[in-house]
Amino acid sequence: MLTKQMRELERQAQVVNQNTEHMIKLSDLMCYDDLYYIGDIIDVDGNGWVDEKMAQQILDQLNIDWMS
């Protein structure tokens, strides 16, 4: 691989790493009885507590939107 291409790949990797540092993770949320509190992030039917699957789906979408 050419040196120029290698430097470009390293630069792109740094950008990706910087962006993923700011992503919200499931472990960042309050958890109680297998429910996660996302009320500070988004309102879902007036109840901020959701199960793990729903919390992960919400975080995935928010992180995708944030990176766009």
C-alpha positions in Angstrom: 0.0 0.0 0.0 1.3 3.4 -0.8 2.3 5.8 2.0 -0.3 8.4 0.9 -3.1 5.8 1.0 -2.0 4.6 4.4 -2.0 8.1 5.8 -5.5 8.7 4.4 -6.8 5.5 6.0 -5.2 6.5 9.4 -6.9 9.9 9.1 -10.3 8.3 8.4 -9.8 6.0 11.3 -9.2 8.9 13.6 -12.3 10.7 12.4 -14.4 7.5 13.1 -12.9 7.1 16.5 -13.6 10.7 17.4 -17.2 10.4 16.3 -17.8 7.1 18.2 -16.5 8.6 21.5 -19.6 10.8 21.6 -22.1 8.1 20.9 -24.6 7.2 23.6 -24.3 3.7 24.9 -26.8 1.5 26.7 -24.5 1.6 29.7 -24.8 5.4 29.9 -28.5 5.0 30.7 -30.1 4.5 34.2 -31.3 0.9 34.5 -33.9 -0.4 37.0 -35.5 -3.8 36.9 -34.4 -4.4 33.3 -35.9 -1.1 32.2 -33.8 1.7 30.8 -34.6 5.4 31.3 -34.5 7.3 28.0 -36.8 10.2 29.2 -33.9 12.6 29.2 -33.1 11.9 25.6 -36.5 11.4 24.0 -40.2 11.2 25.1 -42.0 8.0 24.3 -45.7 8.1 25.2 -45.0 10.2 28.3 -43.1 7.3 29.9 -39.3 7.5 29.9 -38.7 3.8 30.8 -38.3 1.2 28.1 -37.0 -2.4 27.8 -33.5 -3.1 26.7 -34.4 -3.9 23.1 -36.3 -0.7 22.6 -33.6 1.4 24.4 -30.9 -0.1 22.0 -33.1 0.6 19.0 -33.6 4.2 20.1 -29.9 4.7 20.8 -28.9 3.2 17.4 -31.2 5.6 15.6 -30.1 8.6 17.6 -26.5 7.8 17.0 -27.1 7.3 13.3 -28.9 10.6 13.1 -26.1 12.3 15.1 -23.3 11.0 12.8 -25.2 12.1 9.6 
